[in-house]
Amino acid sequence: MAQTAQPRTPDHGFRTAGRTVVLATFAALVVVTQVLWLTFSPVTDEVAGDLGVGSGRIGDLTALNPLVFVVLALPAGRWLDRRLAPTLACGAALTALGATVRALGPDSFTTLLCGQIVVSLGQPLVVGATTAVAVRFAPARSRATVIALVSAAQFVGILVAALSTGPLYDAVGLDGLVRAQAVLAVAVALAVAVSVLGVAPLHDGARDGHDDVRRDAESGAGRRLDPFLVGLAVTLFVGVGVFNAVATWLDSVLDDLGEPDAAGGLIAAMTVAGILGSLVLPGWASRTGRRRQVLVGAAVVTVTCFVVAALAEDVVVLGVVLVVVGLALLPCLPIALEWAEVRLGADRAARGTTLLLLAGNAGGVVLVLTVQAFLSSPAAALGAVAVVALPAVVATLTLPRDAPVR
């Protein structure tokens, strides 16, 4: 006998709204973690003057986050997979506490250092939860989109830090800057903790039928699991490394090209292009089973574009190159995270995420130092970026073909 569809109850609507709040506040917290990480980067020399220390010591405040992430990434992934809600709430609390500590003594380098350490301890517990939050609180059909949106929140945070820190510092000084960020961090962290602890997830993180269907759709997953993760890890090692190298050394390259003031605008344009790409490409790649093709294409485009930029040594060409690379390269992060979750399963989603983000953070350090050795000319520096991006082409070609998720 045919069953009639049951009407949506007010309770169902309330729970759906609650999960939407979890996802929205979590994305906001991801933005906050990036803003706190990069607080001092745009105003390094100014803050050094305020505190009477060298610029290198202020740079160390920014360098703390990736270093701490490398140490905590893998245990953070295990904790998030086992106890998502309390672990994420702990990450939110550490983020808020670190921002508050900084605000208590903004005229002291030691206080800022202590606060930044606490902020850094919280970041793996927050950013590492990207796929796990999507698995627990988003419908299965929307997971790729949610992962893409939260991943894009990282780029939004970088953009917000780049565009707002300087003007805010000029308006209210270092004291006002860190205090405003502390108020924001506490408000967002509290919202995340209340929502994630108070809203029941759709899934408990155990493998479900949907995971089995998706895993069956991609034959040989178990046999090729380790090479698959290595391929994705190398892809993000290069992808994050290229972005960090460009963000770090673009000002030097443009100075040699006679346009020393264009770096901020070009990095912002590259990031905006990446955000737009992240809102479109990951969901499409997941639905159509073209993740591998998109990753291969992004790697090839990155290498080709920087070869063109090195040969041209022209600011306009470089600007176009950065927009194209941003559009192609930055969506690789959500694509890789979502694909890893598909193959690893819901019960290991956070571990896959933190492993891949660990590779990205390592690439961000290694490639910055590698390109630094080739700053003798714009052609050499841009050519070096093209060369260090080549391993991503090889890595993406080793990835297995995927199938569309229905």
BALUM-482990 format. One record per residue (C-alpha): residue number from 1; residue in one letter; z, x, y. Coordinates in Angstrom, 2 decimals, padded with zeros to 5 digits. Example, Ala and Ser with C-alpha at 12.3 -4.5 7.8 and 13.67 -1.06 7.14 Angstrom:
# BALUM-482990
[1; "a"; [007.80; 012.30; -004.50]]
[2; "s"; [007.14; 013.67; -001.06]]
***
This chain:
# BALUM-482990
[1; "m"; [000.00; 000.00; 000.00]]
[2; "a"; [-001.03; 001.43; 003.36]]
[3; "q"; [001.79; 002.47; 005.65]]
[4; "t"; [001.71; 001.69; 009.32]]
[5; "a"; [002.37; 004.45; 011.83]]
[6; "q"; [005.92; 004.54; 013.05]]
[7; "p"; [006.41; 004.26; 016.82]]
[8; "r"; [007.76; 007.21; 018.70]]
[9; "t"; [011.46; 006.74; 019.28]]
[10; "p"; [013.30; 007.74; 022.46]]
[11; "d"; [015.15; 010.35; 020.41]]
[12; "h"; [011.88; 011.88; 019.28]]
[13; "g"; [010.67; 012.08; 022.86]]
[14; "f"; [013.97; 013.65; 023.94]]
[15; "r"; [013.76; 016.31; 021.25]]
[16; "t"; [010.15; 017.09; 022.13]]
[17; "a"; [011.09; 017.45; 025.79]]
[18; "g"; [013.99; 019.70; 024.79]]
[19; "r"; [011.70; 022.03; 022.85]]
[20; "t"; [009.33; 022.13; 025.80]]
[21; "v"; [012.27; 023.22; 027.96]]
[22; "v"; [013.09; 025.98; 025.47]]
[23; "l"; [009.52; 027.29; 025.61]]
[24; "a"; [009.28; 027.04; 029.41]]
[25; "t"; [012.62; 028.72; 030.11]]
[26; "f"; [011.90; 031.40; 027.53]]
[27; "a"; [008.59; 032.23; 029.24]]
[28; "a"; [010.46; 032.42; 032.55]]
[29; "l"; [012.99; 034.82; 031.01]]
[30; "v"; [010.16; 037.05; 029.78]]
[31; "v"; [008.87; 037.18; 033.37]]
[32; "v"; [012.37; 038.12; 034.58]]
[33; "t"; [012.70; 040.97; 032.06]]
[34; "q"; [009.49; 042.54; 033.36]]
[35; "v"; [010.54; 042.12; 036.99]]
[36; "l"; [013.91; 043.78; 036.30]]
[37; "w"; [012.21; 046.58; 034.38]]
[38; "l"; [009.87; 047.37; 037.28]]
[39; "t"; [012.28; 046.74; 040.15]]
[40; "f"; [012.22; 050.29; 041.43]]
[41; "s"; [008.69; 051.34; 040.51]]
[42; "p"; [006.89; 050.05; 043.67]]
[43; "v"; [009.62; 051.43; 046.00]]
[44; "t"; [010.62; 054.63; 044.21]]
[45; "d"; [010.55; 056.93; 047.25]]
[46; "e"; [012.30; 054.40; 049.50]]
[47; "v"; [015.14; 053.82; 047.03]]
[48; "a"; [015.49; 057.56; 046.47]]
[49; "g"; [015.97; 057.95; 050.22]]
[50; "d"; [018.54; 055.15; 050.32]]
[51; "l"; [020.62; 056.70; 047.56]]
[52; "g"; [020.10; 060.33; 048.49]]
[53; "v"; [018.68; 061.34; 045.11]]
[54; "g"; [015.34; 062.67; 043.93]]
[55; "s"; [012.43; 060.34; 043.20]]
[56; "g"; [012.47; 061.52; 039.59]]
[57; "r"; [015.92; 060.00; 039.06]]
[58; "i"; [014.70; 056.64; 040.37]]
[59; "g"; [011.71; 056.94; 038.05]]
[60; "d"; [014.16; 057.38; 035.19]]
[61; "l"; [015.49; 053.87; 035.86]]
[62; "t"; [012.03; 052.49; 035.06]]
[63; "a"; [011.54; 054.79; 032.08]]
[64; "l"; [014.72; 053.54; 030.39]]
[65; "n"; [013.25; 050.27; 029.14]]
[66; "p"; [010.49; 051.61; 026.88]]
[67; "l"; [012.82; 054.31; 025.53]]
[68; "v"; [015.54; 051.79; 024.62]]
[69; "f"; [012.92; 049.46; 023.19]]
[70; "v"; [011.73; 052.17; 020.80]]
[71; "v"; [015.29; 052.58; 019.49]]
[72; "l"; [016.18; 048.89; 019.18]]
[73; "a"; [012.84; 047.27; 018.31]]
[74; "l"; [013.15; 047.17; 014.53]]
[75; "p"; [016.81; 046.07; 014.27]]
[76; "a"; [016.16; 043.51; 017.03]]
[77; "g"; [013.35; 042.03; 014.93]]
[78; "r"; [015.63; 041.66; 011.91]]
[79; "w"; [018.38; 040.03; 013.97]]
[80; "l"; [015.94; 037.60; 015.58]]
[81; "d"; [014.47; 036.56; 012.23]]
[82; "r"; [017.92; 035.95; 010.75]]
[83; "r"; [019.69; 034.27; 013.69]]
[84; "l"; [017.17; 033.46; 016.40]]
[85; "a"; [019.22; 031.25; 018.72]]
[86; "p"; [022.38; 033.40; 019.05]]
[87; "t"; [020.38; 036.64; 019.17]]
[88; "l"; [018.08; 035.33; 021.91]]
[89; "a"; [021.08; 033.97; 023.81]]
[90; "c"; [022.66; 037.44; 023.54]]
[91; "g"; [019.47; 038.97; 024.95]]
[92; "a"; [019.52; 036.49; 027.83]]
[93; "a"; [023.19; 037.29; 028.51]]
[94; "l"; [022.54; 041.04; 028.54]]
[95; "t"; [019.63; 040.53; 030.93]]
[96; "a"; [021.79; 038.53; 033.33]]
[97; "l"; [024.75; 040.92; 032.97]]
[98; "g"; [022.62; 043.98; 033.68]]
[99; "a"; [021.11; 042.39; 036.78]]
[100; "t"; [024.61; 041.42; 037.97]]
[101; "v"; [025.97; 044.94; 037.45]]
[102; "r"; [023.13; 046.33; 039.57]]
[103; "a"; [023.96; 043.85; 042.33]]
[104; "l"; [027.64; 044.88; 042.37]]
[105; "g"; [026.87; 048.39; 043.57]]
[106; "p"; [023.30; 048.78; 044.84]]
[107; "d"; [024.32; 051.78; 046.95]]
[108; "s"; [025.37; 053.74; 043.85]]
[109; "f"; [022.86; 055.36; 041.51]]
[110; "t"; [025.44; 055.34; 038.70]]
[111; "t"; [025.94; 051.59; 039.03]]
[112; "l"; [022.19; 050.96; 039.09]]
[113; "l"; [021.82; 053.18; 036.02]]
[114; "c"; [024.53; 051.28; 034.12]]
[115; "g"; [022.96; 047.96; 035.04]]
[116; "q"; [019.51; 049.12; 034.04]]
[117; "i"; [020.83; 050.29; 030.66]]
[118; "v"; [022.27; 046.82; 030.00]]
[119; "v"; [019.01; 045.18; 031.10]]
[120; "s"; [017.14; 047.51; 028.72]]
[121; "l"; [019.43; 046.53; 025.83]]
[122; "g"; [018.51; 042.89; 026.36]]
[123; "q"; [014.74; 043.28; 026.57]]
[124; "p"; [014.01; 043.80; 022.83]]
[125; "l"; [016.09; 040.71; 022.03]]
[126; "v"; [014.04; 038.67; 024.50]]
[127; "v"; [010.47; 039.93; 024.29]]
[128; "g"; [010.80; 040.49; 020.55]]
[129; "a"; [011.39; 036.77; 020.09]]
[130; "t"; [007.89; 035.81; 021.29]]
[131; "t"; [006.40; 034.70; 017.98]]
[132; "a"; [009.70; 033.54; 016.49]]
[133; "v"; [010.27; 031.11; 019.37]]
[134; "a"; [006.72; 029.80; 018.95]]
[135; "v"; [007.26; 029.32; 015.21]]
[136; "r"; [010.60; 027.54; 015.60]]
[137; "f"; [009.94; 025.36; 018.66]]
[138; "a"; [006.16; 024.74; 018.89]]
[139; "p"; [004.02; 022.52; 016.64]]
[140; "a"; [001.98; 024.54; 014.15]]
[141; "r"; [-001.31; 023.62; 015.79]]
[142; "s"; [-000.04; 024.99; 019.13]]
[143; "r"; [001.45; 028.29; 017.99]]
[144; "a"; [-001.48; 030.48; 019.04]]
[145; "t"; [-001.50; 028.90; 022.50]]
[146; "v"; [002.26; 029.25; 022.95]]
[147; "i"; [002.22; 032.89; 021.84]]
[148; "a"; [-000.62; 033.53; 024.29]]
[149; "l"; [001.26; 031.85; 027.15]]
[150; "v"; [004.48; 033.76; 026.50]]
[151; "s"; [002.57; 037.03; 026.13]]
[152; "a"; [000.81; 036.28; 029.40]]
[153; "a"; [004.27; 035.88; 030.93]]
[154; "q"; [004.73; 039.62; 030.44]]
[155; "f"; [001.65; 040.25; 032.58]]
[156; "v"; [002.83; 037.67; 035.12]]
[157; "g"; [006.12; 039.53; 035.38]]
[158; "i"; [004.32; 042.82; 035.98]]
[159; "l"; [002.19; 041.17; 038.65]]
[160; "v"; [005.20; 039.53; 040.32]]
[161; "a"; [007.03; 042.86; 040.41]]
[162; "a"; [004.01; 044.67; 041.85]]
[163; "l"; [003.35; 042.10; 044.57]]
[164; "s"; [006.86; 041.01; 045.56]]
[165; "t"; [009.11; 044.04; 045.33]]
[166; "g"; [007.73; 045.94; 048.32]]
[167; "p"; [007.75; 042.99; 050.75]]
[168; "l"; [011.20; 041.87; 049.57]]
[169; "y"; [012.57; 045.38; 049.98]]
[170; "d"; [011.12; 045.59; 053.49]]
[171; "a"; [012.68; 042.23; 054.39]]
[172; "v"; [016.19; 042.50; 052.95]]
[173; "g"; [016.61; 046.09; 051.79]]
[174; "l"; [017.77; 047.36; 048.41]]
[175; "d"; [020.97; 045.30; 048.50]]
[176; "g"; [019.12; 042.04; 049.08]]
[177; "l"; [016.44; 042.91; 046.51]]
[178; "v"; [018.78; 043.49; 043.57]]
[179; "r"; [021.03; 040.57; 044.52]]
[180; "a"; [018.12; 038.14; 044.72]]
[181; "q"; [016.93; 039.34; 041.31]]
[182; "a"; [020.46; 038.95; 039.92]]
[183; "v"; [020.64; 035.31; 041.05]]
[184; "l"; [017.26; 034.63; 039.44]]
[185; "a"; [018.22; 036.40; 036.21]]
[186; "v"; [021.54; 034.56; 035.85]]
[187; "a"; [019.94; 031.16; 036.46]]
[188; "v"; [017.09; 031.69; 034.01]]
[189; "a"; [019.29; 033.32; 031.36]]
[190; "l"; [021.76; 030.45; 031.52]]
[191; "a"; [018.95; 027.92; 031.12]]
[192; "v"; [017.60; 029.77; 028.09]]
[193; "a"; [021.00; 030.11; 026.42]]
[194; "v"; [021.87; 026.43; 026.91]]
[195; "s"; [018.48; 025.19; 025.73]]
[196; "v"; [018.01; 027.44; 022.71]]
[197; "l"; [021.56; 026.84; 021.45]]
[198; "g"; [021.45; 023.12; 022.12]]
[199; "v"; [017.99; 022.06; 020.93]]
[200; "a"; [017.18; 021.71; 017.24]]
[201; "p"; [014.07; 023.69; 016.23]]
[202; "l"; [011.08; 022.14; 014.52]]
[203; "h"; [011.24; 024.80; 011.80]]
[204; "d"; [014.10; 026.89; 010.47]]
[205; "g"; [011.98; 030.02; 010.14]]
[206; "a"; [011.56; 029.81; 006.38]]
[207; "r"; [008.06; 029.84; 004.96]]
[208; "d"; [006.61; 026.37; 004.96]]
[209; "g"; [003.48; 024.71; 003.67]]
[210; "h"; [001.59; 025.49; 006.84]]
[211; "d"; [002.28; 029.21; 006.40]]
[212; "d"; [001.00; 029.01; 002.81]]
[213; "v"; [-002.20; 027.25; 003.87]]
[214; "r"; [-002.88; 029.81; 006.54]]
[215; "r"; [-002.08; 032.69; 004.24]]
[216; "d"; [-004.32; 031.29; 001.52]]
[217; "a"; [-007.12; 030.91; 004.06]]
[218; "e"; [-007.15; 034.66; 004.53]]
[219; "s"; [-007.69; 036.18; 001.10]]
[220; "g"; [-006.13; 039.46; 000.12]]
[221; "a"; [-003.35; 039.29; 002.74]]
[222; "g"; [-000.70; 040.71; 000.45]]
[223; "r"; [-002.91; 043.51; -000.84]]
[224; "r"; [-003.97; 044.60; 002.64]]
[225; "l"; [-000.73; 043.93; 004.49]]
[226; "d"; [000.25; 047.50; 005.33]]
[227; "p"; [-003.22; 048.71; 006.45]]
[228; "f"; [-003.54; 045.49; 008.40]]
[229; "l"; [-000.34; 046.13; 010.35]]
[230; "v"; [-001.34; 049.76; 010.92]]
[231; "g"; [-004.66; 048.59; 012.35]]
[232; "l"; [-002.97; 046.17; 014.73]]
[233; "a"; [-000.35; 048.77; 015.67]]
[234; "v"; [-003.01; 051.34; 016.57]]
[235; "t"; [-004.87; 048.69; 018.56]]
[236; "l"; [-001.78; 047.92; 020.66]]
[237; "f"; [-000.82; 051.61; 020.88]]
[238; "v"; [-004.15; 052.19; 022.60]]
[239; "g"; [-004.29; 048.91; 024.52]]
[240; "v"; [-000.86; 049.18; 026.14]]
[241; "g"; [-001.36; 052.92; 026.59]]
[242; "v"; [-004.64; 052.43; 028.47]]
[243; "f"; [-003.09; 049.83; 030.75]]
[244; "n"; [-000.07; 052.03; 031.50]]
[245; "a"; [-002.25; 055.10; 032.07]]
[246; "v"; [-004.43; 053.20; 034.52]]
[247; "a"; [-001.42; 051.72; 036.33]]
[248; "t"; [000.21; 055.16; 036.54]]
[249; "w"; [-002.71; 057.34; 037.60]]
[250; "l"; [-005.11; 054.99; 039.38]]
[251; "d"; [-003.66; 055.92; 042.77]]
[252; "s"; [-004.39; 059.61; 042.10]]
[253; "v"; [-007.94; 058.84; 040.95]]
[254; "l"; [-008.65; 056.67; 043.99]]
[255; "d"; [-007.17; 059.27; 046.30]]
[256; "d"; [-009.78; 061.74; 045.02]]
[257; "l"; [-012.46; 059.08; 045.55]]
[258; "g"; [-011.38; 058.58; 049.17]]
[259; "e"; [-009.71; 055.16; 048.72]]
[260; "p"; [-005.97; 055.88; 048.42]]
[261; "d"; [-004.84; 052.38; 049.43]]
[262; "a"; [-006.88; 050.40; 046.89]]
[263; "a"; [-004.78; 051.01; 043.78]]
[264; "g"; [-002.41; 048.06; 044.19]]
[265; "g"; [-005.20; 045.56; 044.70]]
[266; "l"; [-007.24; 046.83; 041.76]]
[267; "i"; [-004.27; 046.82; 039.39]]
[268; "a"; [-003.46; 043.29; 040.50]]
[269; "a"; [-007.09; 042.23; 039.90]]
[270; "m"; [-007.02; 043.82; 036.43]]
[271; "t"; [-003.78; 042.03; 035.60]]
[272; "v"; [-004.96; 038.65; 036.87]]
[273; "a"; [-008.14; 039.00; 034.80]]
[274; "g"; [-005.96; 039.79; 031.78]]
[275; "i"; [-003.78; 036.73; 032.37]]
[276; "l"; [-006.85; 034.49; 032.57]]
[277; "g"; [-008.27; 036.05; 029.42]]
[278; "s"; [-004.94; 035.56; 027.63]]
[279; "l"; [-004.99; 031.86; 028.45]]
[280; "v"; [-008.41; 031.38; 026.83]]
[281; "l"; [-009.35; 034.00; 024.23]]
[282; "p"; [-006.36; 033.97; 021.82]]
[283; "g"; [-006.44; 030.22; 021.16]]
[284; "w"; [-010.22; 030.25; 020.73]]
[285; "a"; [-010.09; 033.28; 018.41]]
[286; "s"; [-007.42; 031.63; 016.26]]
[287; "r"; [-009.20; 028.27; 016.01]]
[288; "t"; [-012.57; 029.82; 015.14]]
[289; "g"; [-011.37; 032.71; 012.95]]
[290; "r"; [-012.76; 035.36; 015.30]]
[291; "r"; [-009.67; 037.45; 015.95]]
[292; "r"; [-011.24; 040.55; 014.43]]
[293; "q"; [-014.45; 040.15; 016.42]]
[294; "v"; [-012.54; 039.76; 019.67]]
[295; "l"; [-010.39; 042.84; 018.99]]
[296; "v"; [-013.40; 044.95; 018.04]]
[297; "g"; [-015.28; 043.75; 021.11]]
[298; "a"; [-012.35; 044.54; 023.40]]
[299; "a"; [-012.07; 048.09; 022.04]]
[300; "v"; [-015.81; 048.72; 022.41]]
[301; "v"; [-015.86; 047.22; 025.92]]
[302; "t"; [-012.91; 049.40; 026.98]]
[303; "v"; [-014.52; 052.63; 025.81]]
[304; "t"; [-017.91; 051.74; 027.28]]
[305; "c"; [-016.52; 050.65; 030.63]]
[306; "f"; [-014.53; 053.83; 031.19]]
[307; "v"; [-017.53; 055.96; 030.23]]
[308; "v"; [-019.52; 054.10; 032.89]]
[309; "a"; [-016.71; 054.56; 035.42]]
[310; "a"; [-016.49; 058.29; 034.67]]
[311; "l"; [-020.23; 058.77; 035.13]]
[312; "a"; [-020.41; 056.67; 038.31]]
[313; "e"; [-017.31; 058.02; 040.12]]
[314; "d"; [-017.60; 055.05; 042.48]]
[315; "v"; [-014.80; 052.80; 043.72]]
[316; "v"; [-016.83; 049.58; 043.48]]
[317; "v"; [-017.94; 050.36; 039.93]]
[318; "l"; [-014.37; 051.24; 039.01]]
[319; "g"; [-013.14; 047.94; 040.42]]
[320; "v"; [-015.63; 045.98; 038.32]]
[321; "v"; [-014.71; 048.04; 035.27]]
[322; "l"; [-011.00; 047.32; 035.67]]
[323; "v"; [-011.57; 043.57; 035.94]]
[324; "v"; [-013.78; 043.56; 032.83]]
[325; "v"; [-011.33; 045.72; 030.89]]
[326; "g"; [-008.40; 043.54; 031.94]]
[327; "l"; [-010.23; 040.41; 030.82]]
[328; "a"; [-011.06; 041.94; 027.42]]
[329; "l"; [-008.10; 044.20; 026.71]]
[330; "l"; [-004.95; 042.34; 027.75]]
[331; "p"; [-005.61; 039.31; 025.46]]
[332; "c"; [-005.42; 041.71; 022.51]]
[333; "l"; [-001.62; 041.55; 022.71]]
[334; "p"; [-001.23; 037.80; 022.00]]
[335; "i"; [-004.07; 037.91; 019.47]]
[336; "a"; [-002.38; 040.71; 017.54]]
[337; "l"; [001.04; 039.06; 017.68]]
[338; "e"; [-000.26; 035.69; 016.50]]
[339; "w"; [-002.39; 037.20; 013.72]]
[340; "a"; [000.59; 039.21; 012.46]]
[341; "e"; [002.70; 036.04; 012.35]]
[342; "v"; [-000.04; 034.26; 010.38]]
[343; "r"; [-000.09; 036.94; 007.71]]
[344; "l"; [003.58; 037.91; 007.62]]
[345; "g"; [004.94; 034.36; 007.66]]
[346; "a"; [007.46; 032.56; 009.83]]
[347; "d"; [010.45; 034.27; 008.21]]
[348; "r"; [009.26; 037.72; 009.40]]
[349; "a"; [007.66; 036.75; 012.70]]
[350; "a"; [010.06; 038.67; 014.94]]
[351; "r"; [009.90; 041.81; 012.81]]
[352; "g"; [006.12; 041.85; 013.09]]
[353; "t"; [006.35; 041.31; 016.85]]
[354; "t"; [008.87; 044.07; 017.48]]
[355; "l"; [006.94; 046.51; 015.27]]
[356; "l"; [003.74; 045.92; 017.23]]
[357; "l"; [005.52; 046.05; 020.58]]
[358; "l"; [007.14; 049.29; 019.46]]
[359; "a"; [003.67; 050.72; 018.89]]
[360; "g"; [002.57; 049.48; 022.31]]
[361; "n"; [005.56; 051.07; 024.05]]
[362; "a"; [004.93; 054.36; 022.27]]
[363; "g"; [001.29; 054.27; 023.36]]
[364; "g"; [002.40; 053.58; 026.90]]
[365; "v"; [004.27; 056.88; 026.93]]
[366; "v"; [001.83; 059.06; 024.97]]
[367; "l"; [-001.37; 058.03; 026.72]]
[368; "v"; [000.15; 058.36; 030.18]]
[369; "l"; [001.09; 061.95; 029.40]]
[370; "t"; [-002.30; 062.64; 027.80]]
[371; "v"; [-004.35; 061.41; 030.75]]
[372; "q"; [-002.08; 063.32; 033.13]]
[373; "a"; [-003.58; 066.54; 031.81]]
[374; "f"; [-007.04; 065.49; 033.05]]
[375; "l"; [-006.32; 064.57; 036.66]]
[376; "s"; [-008.35; 067.50; 037.97]]
[377; "s"; [-011.17; 065.09; 038.85]]
[378; "p"; [-011.86; 061.33; 038.69]]
[379; "a"; [-014.58; 061.88; 036.08]]
[380; "a"; [-012.23; 063.87; 033.84]]
[381; "a"; [-009.41; 061.34; 034.13]]
[382; "l"; [-011.60; 058.28; 033.50]]
[383; "g"; [-013.42; 060.09; 030.69]]
[384; "a"; [-010.07; 060.91; 029.12]]
[385; "v"; [-009.18; 057.20; 029.13]]
[386; "a"; [-012.44; 056.48; 027.31]]
[387; "v"; [-011.70; 059.15; 024.71]]
[388; "v"; [-008.11; 058.04; 024.03]]
[389; "a"; [-009.38; 054.47; 023.60]]
[390; "l"; [-011.72; 055.47; 020.75]]
[391; "p"; [-009.07; 055.15; 017.98]]
[392; "a"; [-008.83; 051.45; 018.78]]
[393; "v"; [-012.51; 051.01; 017.87]]
[394; "v"; [-011.89; 052.60; 014.48]]
[395; "a"; [-008.66; 050.67; 013.93]]
[396; "t"; [-010.14; 047.27; 014.73]]
[397; "l"; [-013.10; 047.90; 012.42]]
[398; "t"; [-010.67; 048.40; 009.53]]
[399; "l"; [-009.09; 044.97; 010.05]]
[400; "p"; [-010.00; 042.29; 007.49]]
[401; "r"; [-012.13; 039.32; 008.40]]
[402; "d"; [-010.07; 036.24; 009.21]]
[403; "a"; [-010.62; 032.55; 008.78]]
[404; "p"; [-010.12; 029.68; 011.25]]
[405; "v"; [-006.70; 028.02; 011.21]]
[406; "r"; [-006.85; 024.24; 010.84]]
***
